[in-house]
Amino acid sequence: MTSYLRQAGIAAVQQHAAASHDGTWVSYGGTARIALAIILLAAAGGVAYAGIRLPLPIRLAQPGRKVWIIQVVAWLLAIVALLVCLAAEVEHARQEHLLRAVPANPIAPVTFICAGALFFIIIVTSPQGGWVALVSAVAGALAAPMIFELPFDLIVMARTYPPIPPDPALYRVLFFAPLFLVELTTLSLLRLSPLVRLSRAAFVLFALMLAVFAVWGLAGFGYPSAPVPIALNVVSKLLAFAVAFSLFLPARSRDQAVAGTAEPLDVPSVPVG
């Protein structure tokens, strides 16, 4: 959902740009792309190391009824805030004559298909049926794209194109601040499912996603309008959904996903707030 809003919002304020500015953000070049790749590789290594060192699996503490309601209301309010800020940005762009057609987004079908497939898989494989299975499937399908979107938006935030006068930084904040709130509150919905466990598989898969980001960054982290960025975008998006799916796997299956058929370690779950 936020992927669509970001595409619609940023694209709505773009001019017809030169080929180097194809899409909704400016690609990295020169030493900037090398620095981005190094940072992303370091982050991937840090995530992988954490997956090795932490006492896993970690069980998320279940919220009470009041906290449950607060989380859902906060998520809805964040969406409303994003829509309001998006409307204000688009209106200002219209006044500045910066409106243009939404560019093609070849990754959107992949996102929607994966979300639908993940919803179905969690429903079918859930060890608990009824309300628990439904909440888990909804939370998983909504949170999976955010696993991709949050680091992705941090990478492209300062490079969205074109800058909107009179204060480009202000208008970037106007859009991305509520967008980050939507992404964080959507990820927080995972706490509503008693099935979610942070496992080594989740850490390894997320590290792999960041490694693909690093390759994408070394290639300039360009808009998915050419074969290479399209392929890297799709692969990283699939890994994000794999991370989400790993959160709902039974402990034995999660460990086997990383260690083949080896017996899983008998590590107690550690509740966190």
N, C-alpha and C positions, 0 to 999 in steps of 0.2 A: 504493500500500500504506500509506504513512504517513498519507495523507489519511483512509483508512478507520480506521486506528488512532486518529488524533486525534479523529475524530468519535465513535468508540465510547468512547474514554477520557474525553473531556471530557463527553460526553453522559451517561455513566454516573454522573457525580458532580453532576448538575444537579438542582435542585428544579423544581417547577412554578412558573414565574416569571410576572411581569407581562408584558404585551404588549411593553413597551419592552425586555425582556430575552429576547425570542423567539430561540431557537437556542442556540448554545454560547458566544457572547460578547456583550458589551454594545456597542452601536453608539456611534460617536463623535458628539458634538454640540457646538453652539456654536463657540467659537474653536478647539476641539481638532480638529474636522474640517477647518477652514481651514488650520491649521498642518500637519496630516497631508498635505493636498493639495499644499501648497507644498513640503514636504520631498520628496514623491514626484516632483513635477514637476522639482525641482532634481536629484534622482537620475537621472531620465530624461534630462535635458539633459546631465548628466555622462557618462552611458553613451554617448549619441549622439556627444558631442564626442570621447570616447576612441576610438570606432569610426572617426572621421574622421582622427584624428591618429596612431594607432598604425600601425606598418608591418605590414599584414595581407596574406595570412593568416598565422596563427601556428600552428605544428604542435606538439602536445603531445609531450613526450619519452616514448618508450616504456619502460615499466618492464621490468626483468629478471625472470627466473622467480621469484626470492625475493620481490621487491617485489610481483609479481603475486599471489603466494599471501598475502602480508601484507595487501594491500588487500582481498582477498576475505574473509579471516578477520576483519579489522577491521570490515568491513560486517556480517558475520554476528553478531559479538559486540555491535555496536551495536544490532542488532535484538533480541537476547536481553536486553540491558540495558533497552531500552524496554519490553519485555513484562514484565520483573520489576518495574520501577518502576510500570508501569500497574496491575499486579496489587495492589501495595501501596497505591496511591492508591485503587483501587476498594474494597479491603477497608476502608480507613479511612472512606471515604464511606459504606459500608454501616453501619458502627458509628455514624456520625453521622446516619443515616437520610436521606441525600441522594441515594440511588439513584433513577433514573427511566428511563423508556423512551427509547431512542435516537430523536432527532427525525429527520424525513424529510430526506434529503440528495439533492436533485434533481441535483446536479452529479456524483455518483459515476458514473452511467452514461456521462456524457460523458468522464470520465477513463479508464474502462476501454475504451471504444470507441476513443478516440484512441490509447491505448497499444497496443492490438492492431493498429490500422491502421498506426501508425509502425513496429512490429516487422515487419509484412509488407512495407511499402514499403522499409525498409532492406535486408531480405533480397533483395528482387527487384532493387533498383537498385544493390546493392553491386558495385563493379568487381572485387572479389575474392570468390570463393565459399568454400564449406566453412566451416572453423572461424572464419575472420576475419569472414565475413558473419554467422554466428550470434552471436559475441561482440559484434559491433557492434550487431546488432538488439536483443539483450538489454540491453546498456548504454544504448542510446538510449531504449528503452521504459521502463526503470527511472528514468533520469535526468530525462526530460522533465517528469514531475509535480513533481520536486524543484525545477526552475527556477521553478515557481510557488510551491511550498510554503515554500521558505526565506524569501523576503521576506514572504509572507503570514503565516507564523507569527510573525515579528518584529513585525508590525503588531497581531495579535490577542492575543499572549501575555499582556500585562498586563491584558487585559480579559475573560478567560475567566470564566464565571459558572456557579454562585455561588462566592464565596471559601470555601475549605475550612478550618474551624477545626482546631487553634488557631493555625496559621501559614499563611495563604493563599499568601504568597510562597514559602515552602518547598515547598509542594505543586505550585506552578507550575513551580518549578525541577526538582522531581523528575520531572515529565512532560516538560518542554520540553528540558532538557539532553540526555537520551538521544535525543530526537526530532531535535534539531539534529545530533547525531552521525550518526544514520541518514541524514539528508538530505545531509550533507557527504560521508560515505563513499560514498553512492550516486552522487553527482556525480563522485567520484574514479574511479569505474568507467569513466568515459569515456576515461581514459588507457589502458585495456586495448585500445582499438580504434585501429589505425594509420590509420583513415580520418578521424578527427576533426581538424578545422581550425577555429580561431576566425577568423571572417570579418566583414566589414562588415555583411553581412546579419544575422548573429547579434546584433551590437551594436544595429542598428537595430530589429530585432524585439523584443529585450529592452527597449529604451527605450520602444517602443510599449506593451509590457505594463505597464511602470511608469506610463506616462501614463494607461492605462485604470484602473490602481489609484488614480491621483490623482483621476480622475472619481468612482470608487467612494468614495474617501475623502471627497470634497466632499459626496457624498450620505449620508455617515455610516458607510460601510463596514459596512453591516448584513449580518446573516445572510441567505443566499439563500432567503428565504421569501416574497418579493414580486417582481414582475416586473423592477424596475430592478436590484436586487442580483443576481438570477439572471442577467440578461442580461450585466451587467458581469463577473460571475464566469465565465460561459461564454466570453466574448470573451477575457478575460485568460488563461484556461486554454488556449484554442486557440492564442493567441500563444506561450505557453510551449512547446507542442508544435512550433510552427513554428520556434522558436529551436533546439530539439533537432534537427529535421530539417535545418536549415541547416548544422549542424555536419558532416553527412555528405555534403553536396553537393560535386561536383567544383568546383575553384576557378573555372572559367569560369561555371558555373551560379550559384554564389554571388554573383559580381559582377554578373551579369545580373539577379539577383533584386532588386538595389538600383538598378542603373543602366540598366535596360531592356535594350536590345540593344547597348549600347556595349561596345567591346573592353575586357577586363579589364587592369588594370595588371600588368606582369610584376614582381611583388614576391616575392623569395625567402622561403621559410618560415623562421621563427625558432624553433628548438627552445627550450622552457622546461622546467624541472624540475618 
